[in-house]
Amino acid sequence: MTVERGLGHAGFTLVRDYPVPIAAVWAAFAEEERKRAWFGDSVDWVTGEWRFDFRVGGRDVAEGTFHDGPLSRYEATYTDIVAENRIVISYDMWLDDVHISTSVASFEFEATDDGTRLTHGEHGIHLDGFDLDGSLREQGTAEILDTLGRYLTA
């Protein structure tokens, strides 16, 4: 089998308003038990390896399968953290041990009259024919942020 070699560059910004204070949204990222509740565990997801190290230079790993699909692996390194203000990460994704992308992403936290505005910005380099326009990553990230919203308001 021949692998198509190439790079795709794609970026997007997603904004979500959550009706809870910044401290609650921040805790959902900064506290392992809370992050795992919305990011690592799901009735549709069979969890594999999980690591959580929320500090500059720390690494997170979330691995598992979704609906009996391929093994997905996320490995992130925190490059900047300012409490209740921003998180910047670089991360890599694999599907069935094939490296599919490297991305830089930021999460900005802003107080609003009704709670918190979370702005997620991302630029990805998508590898070797997989999701070269980044549309699947944007859709998946939107779904993850919606899951966070349901978690925060449960």
N, C-alpha and C positions, 0 to 999 in steps of 0.2 A: 504494500500500500504506500502510495506517495503522499507526503504531507505538503499541502500548499503553504509556502513560506510567504510571510508578509506581515505588515503592521497596519492597524487601523487606529486612528486617534479620535477620541470622542470625549466631549465634555457636556455636563449638564448641571443645572442648579434646581433644587427642589425646595419649596418652602412649605412648612406646616405650622399652623397655629394650634396650640394645645391649651385647653382651659384650666391649666394648673400652673402653680408658681415655678419659676426657674429651678428652685431647689429640688422639686420633684422630678423635673425632666433631667436635670444634671445627675441626680442619684440613679436614674435609670441607666445611665452610661457608666457612672463611677463606682457603683457597688455591684459586686459580682452576682449576688443572688438576684438582684433586680434585673441586671442585664441579661442574665441567663433566662429569666422568665419571658422576655419578649424577643430576644435575639437567638438564644441557643436551644430552646425547647419548644416543641410543638407536637400536637397530635398527628400532624402530617409529616413529621421529620423524625428519623431514627438517628439519634445523636451518637457520634463517634467521639473522637478526641476533642476535649475542651480545655483550653487554658485561658487564664485571665490575669493580666498584670498591668493594671491601670496606673502608669507612671511614664514620664518621658523616658524613652528607651525600652519600655516594657513591651511585651509581645502577647497578642491574643491569638488563639487558634479556635476555630469552630469548624468541625467536620461532621458530615452526616449524609444521609440519603433522603430525598424528598420523593414521596409517592413511588417507591421502588425504582427510582431513576438512578442516574450515575452518582458516584461518590463525589460530593462537593467539599472542597477544602478552602478555607479562608485563613490567611495568616497576615496579621497586621502588626505594625510597629508604631507606637505613639511617638510623634516627633515634636509636638507642642501641646501643652495643656495649661490653660489659664482658668482656674476654678470659676464655674458658672458663667464663663464668657466664651471659650472656644476649645475645641479639640482638633488637632491635625494629625492625620495618620497617613502612612503609606501601606498599601496592602497588595497581596498577590492572591490570585484565585486559580484553583486547579479543578478539573473534572476528570475523574478516573485517572489520576496521576499525570494528566497532561496540563502543563502550565498554559492558561488561557489569557491571563491579563496581569498587568501591574497598574495600580492606580494611586493617585494622591487625592485625599478627600479631607474636607473640613466640615465641622459642625459649629455653627455660631448660635449662641443663645441670647435672646433679647426679650426683656420684659415688655409686655403690652398691657393695655387696660384690662384685657380679659384673660391674661395668663402669660404664655410664653410663645414667642415665634422662634422656630428652629429653621435655620437655613443650612442646607447641605449642598456643598459645591464639590464637584468631582471632575477630574481629568484622568481618563484611562488610556492605556496603550493596550490594544487588543491584538492577540497574537495568532498568526497562522490560520486565518480564515474563520475564526470563531467570533461572531458578534462584532464585526469590524466597524459598524456604525454606532455601536454602544447602546442600541435601542433596548436590547434584552437587559443590560445592566441597569439602565434607567428605570425600566419597568419593575425589575426586581427590587431596586432600592426604594421606589415609591411604595411597593407593597410592604416592605420592612418598616418604613416610616408610618404607614397606616396601622401596622400591627403595634408599633410603639404607642400610637394614639389610643388604640383600644385598651392596651395595658394601663396607660395612665388614667383612663376614665372608668376603669372597671371598679 
